[in-house]
């Protein structure tokens, strides 16, 4: 499923918060991990000829050493790795490299060299998450990773579902991670209260009708999650909530359940909307505090051969 993972790094301590999660995910899927660094030219020097060639080569050598050292640490944890260096604008290069080489998952730190800000994810991460054709994992940048990169274990994995088969495409990934980490999976469904646009207060009959709809949908959701639980192995629980605001209710549930990982499909019922993600997924990207995996469930775009001399690759084995 996630056999090829792309790991963009900008050489900042904040970005390295993804390393333990990369090991935790890659081990579960026996993935090969490609470490990628994009050398960005300053805004005032868009073309390479405007750069100091010697300084550029020094920076490139430093980047190669940095990636090589990180690759050795990941190989020490049993991962198969390779490294690449690209030049240009970070978001565009990461998206193009991922699409061209058919990566199934991109693991991103919410912030990097630019530091923490009032925005919950950096502009680069937002661009990649919205435009890449692969699944995306976003890890919230906090403190640098512990020296023992392989010590991370997921304990509670929360999987929001909306009743569609597209949303259920995330379940095999959740099951694989749960097996690898001996984690509990929490299946969640939010029943939304029906909107009642009226110029006057709702009558008693209106309120009773709305309550009947909610009660029926709640019963259907409970039966639906119970059926899914019966097909899954391991520790699986179900949560059905009722709320007027799906995104807010889901954020509260994640916090209440103390989930350390959230997995969900990119689309589900939102597949007919004009945006790439629905409101719930977009809200989790922008405001979530828990590591998030967004499963891309569209058909992959055809890949083309990479242009010559665009990458500097160094494969390595554990």
N, C-alpha and C positions, 0 to 999 in steps of 0.2 A: 504493500500500500504506500508506505513512505520509504521506498528503497533508496531514493536519492534525495538528500537534504542539502539545501544551499544555506550557508551561514555567512552573511555579510558582516564584516567587522570594520570599524573605523579607527582602531587602535586606542580607543578610550576605555577607561576602567568601567564606565557605565555600560558600554556595549557588551562587556565580557560577562555580564549577569546571565547571558544566554548559555554559557558553557555547561553548567550542570544540567540544564534542561535539554540541551543537545544530546548529552550522553544518555540521559534518562529516556529520551524518545528513540534515539538511534539504536540503543540496545534492544528495545522492545521490538523493533522492526528489522533488525540486522541491516541497518542503513549504511550507505557510504555517504560521508560528509565532505562537502566542498567548501573550504574556507575562502572567502572572497574579500578582497580589499579594493576599493575604487579610489584612485588618486585624483582628487578633484583639483582643477585649476582655479585660481582665485577669480572672483567675478570681474576684476579689471584686466585680466589676462586670459581671454577665452581661448586663445590659440597657443599651441605649444611653442611657437617661435618667439612669443613674448615672454617666455619663462627663461630663467637662468638654467642652461642645460646641465651644468655641473650640479647645481642644487637639486635639480629634478632627479638626476641619477642617484644622488645621495639619499634622497627621500625614498626612491624606489628600492634601493638596496636595504634600507631600514625596514621598509614594509615587508620585503621578502624574508628578512630575518625574523621579524615579528610573527608572520604567518607560520613559518617553519617551526618556531618554538612552540606555538599553540598547537600545531598539528602533532608534534611529538607528545604533548600532554594528552591529547585526545587518543592518540595511538596507544599510550600507556594505559588507557581505560578500555582498550580492546576495540577501538573504532578504526575502520578503514577510511583514510582521508586523502585529499589532494588539495592543492592551493592554487589560486589564480589571482592575478593583479590586472585590473582594467584601468582605463583612463577616461575621464569625462565627468558627467554629472551623475551623482550616486544613484538616485532613484531610477533614472533612465537606463543606466548601465545594468543595475541589478535586475530590472524587469526584462530587458532584452536578453541578458545572459540566461536567466531562468527559463524564459519562453523558448529560446533557441535550443537549449540543452535538455529540455524536458524534465526539470526538477519537479518532484511531487510535493515538496514542502519547503518553504522559506521560513527560517527562524530569525526573528527580529527583536532587538531590544527597543523598548519604547523611546529611549533617548540615547544619545551618544556624545560626540565631541561638543556639540552645542550646549550640553548640560541640561539639567532639569529646568522646566519652565512651567508657566501656568497652564500650558496645553498638556493633556494627558499622553499624547504621542507626538513625536516630532513630525515636521512636514514631510520629511523623507519617508518615514514609516507609513504615514497616511497615504502618500502617493503609491508606494509599493503595494500596500494592502488593497487599494481600490483598483489597481490596474493589472496586477500580476494574474496570470492564468492558473497558477498553482495554489494549493492550500497554503495558509499562512499561520504561523504561530507568533504571537506577540507576548513578550515577557516584560513585565514592568520593571524598569531600572530602579534599583534602590542602592544597596550596598554591593561592593565588589564580591565576587564569588569566593567561597571558602577554599582553602588550599586543597581540600579533598573534593575534587570536582565530581567524583563518582558516588558521592554519598547521598545525593538527593533521591528521595522516594516519594511518590505520590500516594496519598492516603484516601482522599475523597475526590472523585471525579464526577462533576455535575454535567449532565447532558440534557439541555432543553430540547423539547420536541413539540411540533405543532400538529401532529397527526398525518403528515404527508410522507410518502415514500422517499422523497428527496431529502427531507430532514433526517430520516432514518439511515441515510447513507453514512452517517458518522458512527453508527453503532459498532461496526467491525473494528474501527480504530480504538474506540473506547474499550471494547472487550480485550483487545490485544494489550493495551496499556495497563488495564486492570490486572490481567494475568501476570504481566511482567513485574508489577509492583505490589501484587497482592492487595490491591486497592478496592474500596467500595465504590460502586457506581450508583449515582442518584439520578434517576430519570425524572424529569420535571415537565409539567404542562401547566400553562397559565390559562384559565378560563376567563375570557374578557366579558365584562358586563356589557349588555347591549346599550348602544347610544340611543337616547330618547330626545331628539331635538324638538322642543316645544316652546311656544311663546308663553305658555301658562304652566303652572306646576302640574306634574303628572298626577293623574287620577289614581284612585285605589286600584281600579281595574288594570291600569297601565303598569303599576308597580307589581301587581300580582303576576301579570303576564311576563314581565321581565324576570321575576324571580323563578317562574316556571322554566323559562328558557335556560337560565343559569343552572338550575338544579338538574335539568336534563343533560346539558353539556358537561356538567361536572361528573355525572354518572357515566356518561360515554367516555370521558377522559380517563376515569379510574379503570374502567374495563379495558380500555386501549393499553394503558401502561401495564396492567396486570398481564395481558397477553404477551407483551414484549418481555416482561420479566420471566415468564414461563419458558421463553425460548433462549434465555441467556444463562450462562453458568456463573458461578462465583457469587459474591455478595452484591445483591442488587436491591435497591429500594426505590420507591416511587413517591412523588410529591405532586399533588394537584392543588393549585391555588386559584382563588377568584380575585380579580382585581380589574379596575377600570384602566390601569396603565401597565401594559405588559412589561416594558423595559424597566420601569421602577420596581415592579414586583419581582422581576428576575434578579435585579441587583441585590435586593433585600434578601432573597432566598440564598443567593451565593454566599453572602456574608453570614447568614444565620446557620447555614450548613457547614461553614468553615471549609468550603471547597478549596483545594489547592490547585485545581486545574478545571477549566471549562472547555468542553468540546461541543461544537454545533455546526450544522450545515450552513453554507453561505446563503442558501435560498429558501427552500421550503415553500410556504405560501407566498413568499415575496418574489417568486420566480417571474411573476407577470408584471412586476413594477419596473419603472424605467431605470432606477438606480441599480448598481451592482449588488448592493446589500439592502435588506429590509431595515426598518427602523430599529428593531431590536438588536441586530448585529452591529449596526452603526453605533448605537448607544454603548454597547460593550467595548467597541474599539476606542471610543472617545473617552469614556468615563470609568471603565472597569479597572479594578485593582488586582485581579487574579490573572495568572497566565491563561491565555486564550488561544485555542486552536480553531480556525475557521476552515472547514472542509469544503474545497471547491468541488462541486458536483456537476459541472458542465462538461461536455465532451472536450478533450484537449484539442488545441489548435495544432495544425500540422507544423512540424518543425522543419527548419532549413539548416543547411550546413553553416557553421560559424564562419564569419569573414576571416581572411588570413591575417595573422599577426595582430589579433585583438586581445589575446590573453597570453599570460606567461604562466604555464602550468607546471606544477611540481608534484607528481603523484607520490604517495607514500603508503606503506603498509605497516600494521602493528607488528 
